[in-house]
Amino acid sequence: MFQSRVVASILKRNKAIINSLTSNLRGTSSSRCFSSSSAYVPIANSFARTSFYGFRSLPKDHHLSSFRKMSTVAAVGAEKEGLKVLVTAGPRAQKMVGIWLFGSAAWVFSMVVLGGVTRLTRSGLSMTDWKFTGGLPPLSDEEWQLEFEKYKQSPEYMRVTKGMSIEDFKFIYWMEYAHRMWGRALGVMFALPFSYFLRKGYITVRLGLRLSALFALGAGQGLIGWWMVKSGLEEPASEYVEPRVSPYRLAAHLTSAFVIYSGLFWTALSVVMPEPPAESLAWVQGAAKVRRLAIPVSLIVGITAVSGAFVAGNDAGRAYNTFPKMGDVWVPDNIFELKPIIRNFFENTATVQLDHRILATTSLISICGLWWWTKKLDVHPAIRSLVGATFGMAALQVTLGVSTLLSYVPVSLGTAHQAGALTLLTLMLLLTHTARKPSMSLLKTLPQVAKIA
């Protein structure tokens, strides 16, 4: 009887396994269940908490066998052989969680674009203080004047924008304010659905832990952003140096945004597409070959994007505005003028831009090689289309980069180039995810060769 009560309690807490347990409970006399007022927690915690008080009074080995049986029942339908399902409450829940995650990823994408506009319009240093929760913008002339006076004390105003009107100041202030508040709104938009899905029991422990880590990284992104801005509010080492944020901190800020976006996008794909497109073993083998090359190419694309952050942090895009040569030479003479030599790769304008040119060219050649090699493989049409789209985007991104350089980094082209970097990374993530290995249960059902209609 007591075991019956425990099983009945678990039924209430884990709706996703009701159908599996019903057959085991038929014919068992019903009894009262423990009352529960708690919200949803992940399945593993629910088992442990529900079973603790009841199993404690059972024979020593009895509760272990009972727990094993219940764990086995819970796994039925939730995971196939080798397939890790992240949402276990059915197709509707899977769709809802997928839409939420794709929406969150798109929001982060817009944050990256807005951050690029903020940087290119020199708006990032307009707000000289920071609060984690934010606050209202200036609403009266007196409040605007107070903020303007704070900005006048900054090195940027003293050396770069001296004489700026208050109307011009309002523009850059609104740009930075919008960037900060858009990030805080993202936090709310992520946290509320996350809490709802947890309460409803849609999210597994594995997915919950992954999303919690991404949420923590997103919360830390605000701190990294202020840490970056603060470096631009400090007095430069020399009176001849233009005030700007630390390239190291800007790279950390942008890289963190890319990591958050990649994590959200990859997780969203895993939720809505737990199995890759695979209609034959031949296509699976071809996809495995594509994946082996796509992973290192994705790494090159990511490193190129990070090197772009150092180009932005050093304002290197406003130097050597010629292509393919850098001025009149292929390699400037001063690329190793800083000591120790390692500093040149992060702080020397000539070296940073040369690195970015080399990495961008390497990315384009690598993706071109991936496209050419895939043409000879027997792969799923979706993979072939993705490789083609990635090659096209890589060519467009290089074109945008060269145009931005030759045009002396206008806001429109600079923003498009930054968005292009994230778009190219998106396509590489999608390609790598689509070319992953299917579960063993799917592999067992595939024919050797796909049937073409």
C-alpha atoms as one frame of an Amber mdcrd trajectory, in Angstrom:
protein
   0.000   0.000   0.000   2.744   2.450   0.852   4.497   1.880  -2.471   1.191
   2.582  -4.188   1.024   5.960  -2.444   4.534   6.841  -3.605   3.784   5.940
  -7.222   0.563   7.936  -7.128   2.449  10.955  -5.814   4.993  10.688  -8.616
   2.157  10.537 -11.119   0.980  13.954  -9.988   4.455  15.474 -10.193   5.519
  14.008 -13.534   2.770  14.320 -16.109   5.160  13.392 -18.894   5.256   9.727
 -17.719   1.587   9.254 -16.788   0.861   7.103 -19.834   3.808   4.831 -19.066
   2.821   4.333 -15.445  -0.897   3.848 -15.982  -0.499   0.290 -17.228   1.462
  -0.607 -14.104  -1.115   0.817 -11.761  -4.234  -0.840 -13.164  -5.836  -3.061
 -10.599  -3.976  -1.416  -7.720  -6.156  -0.022  -4.984  -6.114   3.743  -4.766
  -5.060   5.594  -1.682  -4.566   9.106  -0.597  -1.517  10.945  -1.925   0.839
  13.281  -0.241  -0.169  16.905  -0.773   2.174  19.117  -2.734   2.241  22.878
  -3.019   5.617  23.224  -4.669   6.243  24.377  -8.231   7.920  22.278 -10.852
  11.478  21.103 -10.302  13.471  18.859 -12.660  12.479  15.196 -12.802  15.508
  13.849 -10.949  14.957  16.196  -8.000  11.247  15.376  -8.010  11.987  11.657
  -7.711  14.428  12.188  -4.881  12.263  14.535  -2.834   9.034  12.594  -3.297
  10.574   9.250  -2.523  12.732  10.209   0.468  10.225  10.083   3.283   8.317
   7.111   1.920  11.278   4.929   0.975  12.996   5.558   4.305  10.531   3.241
   6.073  10.726   0.392   3.513  13.062  -2.636   3.774  16.690  -1.871   3.037
  16.847  -3.204  -0.535  13.211  -2.685  -1.455  13.409   1.033  -2.157  16.381
   0.573  -4.508  14.566  -1.855  -6.762  11.444   0.320  -6.718  13.449   3.389
  -7.697  15.102   1.510 -10.549  11.720   0.439 -11.885  10.345   3.967 -11.745
  13.460   5.409 -13.417  13.103   2.863 -16.200   9.454   3.753 -16.713  10.295
   7.439 -16.781  12.847   6.897 -19.502  10.404   5.075 -21.773   9.258   7.443
 -24.499  11.457  10.255 -23.185  14.686   8.965 -24.734  15.289   6.543 -27.545
  18.480   4.592 -27.805  21.281   7.150 -28.020  18.856  10.101 -28.363  18.852
  12.820 -25.717  15.470  14.554 -25.649  15.495  17.977 -24.005  11.722  18.584
 -23.847   9.580  15.666 -22.718   6.041  17.080 -22.584   5.082  16.408 -26.181
   5.256  18.194 -29.556   3.351  21.290 -28.379   5.774  21.882 -25.509   8.681
  21.212 -27.827   7.398  23.857 -30.238   6.811  26.425 -27.481  10.272  25.988
 -25.982  11.850  26.071 -29.438  10.121  29.337 -30.390  11.172  30.896 -27.079
  14.826  29.890 -27.551  14.969  31.030 -31.173  13.378  34.322 -30.099  15.989
  34.723 -27.356  18.790  34.027 -29.834  17.351  36.592 -32.250  17.218  39.109
 -29.401  20.909  38.538 -28.653  21.622  38.981 -32.377  19.885  42.363 -32.274
  21.912  43.248 -29.167  25.143  42.596 -31.080  23.963  44.796 -33.963  22.829
  47.572 -31.619  26.151  47.337 -29.791  27.939  47.836 -33.100  25.895  50.956
 -33.856  26.582  52.260 -30.339  30.315  51.795 -30.802  30.468  53.266 -34.306
  28.509  56.386 -33.288  30.863  56.865 -30.294  27.913  56.574 -27.930  29.344
  53.986 -25.547  31.015  56.467 -23.179  28.089  58.885 -22.916  26.772  57.347
 -19.680  29.390  57.683 -16.958  27.720  55.505 -14.312  25.969  52.136 -14.169
  23.317  50.371 -12.119  22.523  46.686 -12.467  18.754  47.272 -12.567  18.967
  50.443 -14.645  16.777  53.493 -14.166  14.727  56.156 -15.898  16.439  58.435
 -18.432  16.646  62.204 -17.866  13.138  63.646 -18.098  13.731  67.368 -17.580
  16.155  69.980 -18.875  17.832  70.086 -15.461  18.395  66.326 -15.474  19.787
  66.426 -19.003  22.134  69.218 -18.043  23.329  67.218 -15.043  24.134  64.190
 -17.228  25.849  66.435 -19.748  28.043  67.921 -17.023  29.078  64.422 -15.960
  30.040  63.620 -19.548  32.066  66.844 -19.803  34.353  65.497 -17.078  35.242
  62.447 -19.184  38.493  62.176 -21.204  36.474  61.627 -24.397  34.820  65.028
 -24.132  38.076  66.752 -23.172  40.030  65.350 -26.147  37.569  64.300 -28.837
  34.081  65.825 -28.599  34.790  69.146 -26.854  32.210  71.750 -27.855  29.462
  69.174 -28.451  25.948  70.594 -28.133  23.477  69.139 -25.683  21.312  67.965
 -28.586  24.205  65.920 -29.951  24.820  64.588 -26.454  21.185  63.479 -26.191
  21.591  61.385 -29.339  24.619  59.431 -28.098  23.067  59.130 -24.624  19.856
  57.624 -26.047  21.916  55.153 -28.112  23.786  53.875 -25.049  20.649  53.923
 -22.897  18.745  51.875 -25.496  21.578  49.337 -25.683  21.611  48.860 -21.913
  17.849  48.664 -21.479  17.473  46.315 -24.443  19.837  43.947 -22.666  17.857
  44.160 -19.411  14.630  43.535 -21.317  16.228  40.414 -22.779  16.895  39.177
 -19.248  13.230  39.557 -18.317  12.045  38.023 -21.584  14.259  35.006 -20.952
  13.570  34.538 -17.230   9.745  34.649 -17.285   9.177  31.888 -19.901  12.000
  29.891 -18.333  10.206  29.943 -14.978   6.907  29.016 -16.652   8.386  26.044
 -18.519  10.080  24.832 -15.360   6.806  25.045 -13.460   4.941  23.150 -16.183
   7.579  20.426 -16.245   8.481  20.874 -19.910  12.232  21.125 -19.385  14.523
  18.251 -18.446  17.307  18.544 -15.870  19.913  18.571 -18.621  18.255  21.430
 -20.505  17.536  23.321 -17.296  21.189  23.282 -16.275  22.321  24.417 -19.714
  19.845  27.308 -19.826  20.701  28.329 -16.263  24.357  28.603 -17.269  23.438
  30.734 -20.293  21.232  32.957 -18.121  24.079  33.447 -15.632  26.433  34.325
 -18.473  23.867  36.809 -19.776  23.589  38.450 -16.361  27.365  38.685 -16.221
  27.395  40.274 -19.668  26.066  43.506 -18.168  28.968  43.571 -15.724  31.450
  42.875 -18.513  29.909  45.736 -20.515  30.355  48.216 -17.667  33.880  46.891
 -17.021  34.586  47.672 -20.684  33.021  51.162 -20.591  34.853  52.026 -17.393
  38.204  51.528 -19.142  37.234  54.273 -21.620  36.430  56.712 -18.814  39.957
  56.521 -17.420  42.633  59.029 -18.357  44.843  57.691 -21.200  48.506  57.055
 -20.492  49.605  59.795 -22.900  48.076  63.127 -23.886  48.466  62.089 -27.525
  46.402  58.924 -27.114  42.706  59.103 -27.979  40.425  57.840 -25.185  38.859
  54.480 -26.046  37.788  51.329 -24.277  40.318  48.577 -23.706  40.503  46.290
 -26.770  40.846  43.323 -24.405  37.633  44.200 -22.589  35.781  44.943 -25.825
  36.869  41.552 -27.173  35.692  39.882 -23.949  32.320  41.651 -24.213  31.772
  40.728 -27.863  33.060  37.165 -27.463  30.726  36.632 -24.508  27.792  37.826
 -26.633  28.790  35.416 -29.404  29.044  32.538 -26.920  25.583  33.290 -25.479
  24.081  33.537 -28.958  25.742  30.309 -30.112  24.565  28.472 -26.992  20.972
  29.630 -27.415  20.885  28.908 -31.140  22.436  25.452 -30.789  20.077  24.556
 -27.935  17.049  25.755 -29.903  18.095  23.554 -32.819  18.512  20.584 -30.473
  15.003  21.125 -29.078  13.162  21.368 -32.402  15.418  18.956 -34.307  16.503
  16.183 -31.927  17.410  14.030 -34.930  19.382  15.277 -37.973  17.948  14.807
 -41.466  19.071  11.309 -42.470  17.331   9.078 -44.968  20.091   6.578 -45.690
  23.323   5.248 -44.251  25.182   6.632 -47.263  23.981  10.141 -46.430  24.938
   9.657 -42.776  28.464   8.685 -43.809  28.683  11.713 -46.096  27.449  13.985
 -43.301  30.130  12.619 -40.969  32.816  13.629 -43.484  31.319  17.118 -43.788
  31.189  17.487 -40.016  34.852  16.552 -39.593  35.791  19.513 -41.786  33.007
  21.865 -40.655  34.136  21.863 -37.004  37.656  23.267 -37.633  36.251  25.715
 -40.209  33.758  26.932 -37.587  36.661  27.464 -35.201  38.472  29.577 -37.807
  35.321  31.654 -38.370  34.977  32.200 -34.619  38.619  33.271 -34.222  38.206
  35.666 -37.146  35.190  37.241 -35.432  37.168  37.689 -32.198  40.037  39.283
 -34.131  37.470  41.737 -35.494  36.781  42.816 -31.913  40.452  43.806 -31.564
  40.222  45.708 -34.848  37.277  47.638 -33.392  38.966  48.124 -30.009  42.077
  49.636 -31.628  40.150  51.621 -34.268  42.311  49.713 -36.743  39.665  49.962
 -39.439  40.480  53.665 -39.841  44.098  52.935 -40.738  45.548  51.409 -43.911
  42.357  52.055 -45.873  43.592  50.306 -48.999  43.209  46.770 -50.317  44.777
  44.314 -50.976  47.948  46.141 -49.899  48.269  48.003 -46.611  49.258  51.397
 -47.971  52.079  50.805 -50.426  53.260  47.531 -48.915  51.904  44.068 -48.268
  53.241  43.924 -44.708  53.930  47.143 -42.734  57.384  47.553 -41.168  56.066
  48.332 -37.684  54.093  45.154 -36.979  56.473  44.134 -34.166  57.353  47.521
 -32.705  55.770  46.862 -29.270  57.530  44.899 -26.565  56.953  42.152 -25.591
  56.111  40.963 -29.101  52.826  39.325 -28.045  51.318  42.786 -27.394  51.457
  43.581 -31.101  48.765  41.006 -31.878  46.288  42.812 -29.596  47.405  46.446
 -29.373  49.343  47.327 -32.535  47.017  48.798 -35.164  49.030  47.475 -38.112
  49.408  43.967 -36.705  45.784  43.698 -35.605  44.498  44.675 -39.040  46.972
  42.377 -40.812  45.870  39.478 -38.589  42.230  40.141 -39.397  42.935  40.247
 -43.134  44.829  36.943 -42.982  42.152  35.239 -40.851  39.314  36.522 -43.054
  41.079  35.230 -46.167  41.714  31.904 -44.436  38.031  31.639 -43.504  36.952
  32.289 -47.087  39.420  29.769 -48.531  38.445  27.149 -45.930  34.726  27.527
 -46.626  35.407  27.453 -50.362  37.326  24.192 -49.854  34.450  22.789 -47.805
  32.016  23.671 -50.593  34.219  22.142 -53.293  34.790  18.950 -51.279  31.088
  18.542 -50.462  30.260  18.562 -54.184  31.973  15.166 -54.467  30.162  13.614
 -51.498  26.838  11.835 -51.304  25.043  13.963 -48.687  21.521  15.038 -47.770
  20.225  17.921 -49.962  19.791  20.069 -46.842  23.504  19.797 -46.051  24.457
  20.580 -49.627  22.231  23.676 -49.601  23.675  24.848 -46.268  27.238  24.527
 -47.535  26.333  26.589 -50.590  24.632  29.258 -48.468  27.649  29.400 -46.142
  30.023  29.863 -49.069  27.853  32.671 -50.425  27.694  34.372 -47.007  31.469
  34.106 -46.584  32.010  35.830 -49.933  29.513  38.548 -48.982  31.184  39.042
 -45.580  34.609  39.541 -47.154  33.076  41.999 -49.614  31.471  43.915 -46.734
  34.778  43.963 -44.857  36.744  45.341 -47.803  34.024  47.913 -48.553  33.988
  49.013 -44.903  37.752  49.463 -44.936  37.862  51.387 -48.218  34.989  53.642
 -47.074  36.717  54.524 -43.788  34.219  52.574 -41.638  30.830  54.267 -42.121
  28.215  53.316 -39.530  26.012  51.462 -42.040  28.746  49.261 -43.512  30.468
  48.714 -40.174  27.215  47.534 -38.613  26.452  45.301 -41.601  29.921  43.779
 -41.357  29.454  42.966 -37.665  26.023  41.459 -38.352  27.543  39.498 -41.232
  30.086  37.915 -38.910  27.329  36.606 -36.664  25.280  35.471 -39.665  28.222
  33.479 -41.012  28.755  31.906 -37.591  25.038  31.053 -37.499  25.273  29.189
 -40.794  28.339  27.275 -39.604  26.502  26.274 -36.412  23.465  25.180 -38.421
  25.643  23.166 -40.794  27.517  21.447 -37.953  24.277  20.668 -36.130  22.599
  19.311 -39.251  25.576  17.079 -40.055  25.755  15.484 -36.595  25.404  11.732
 -36.068  21.844  10.335 -35.675  20.807   8.251 -32.694  21.353   4.505 -32.770
  17.596   3.894 -32.896  17.344   5.912 -36.128  20.436   4.360 -37.661  18.926
   0.878 -37.290  15.941   1.871 -39.437  17.834   3.516 -42.317  18.340   1.843
 -45.721  21.786   1.746 -47.259  20.812   4.142 -50.068  18.142   6.853 -50.048
  15.082   6.413 -52.214  14.892   9.335 -54.625  11.394  10.125 -55.870
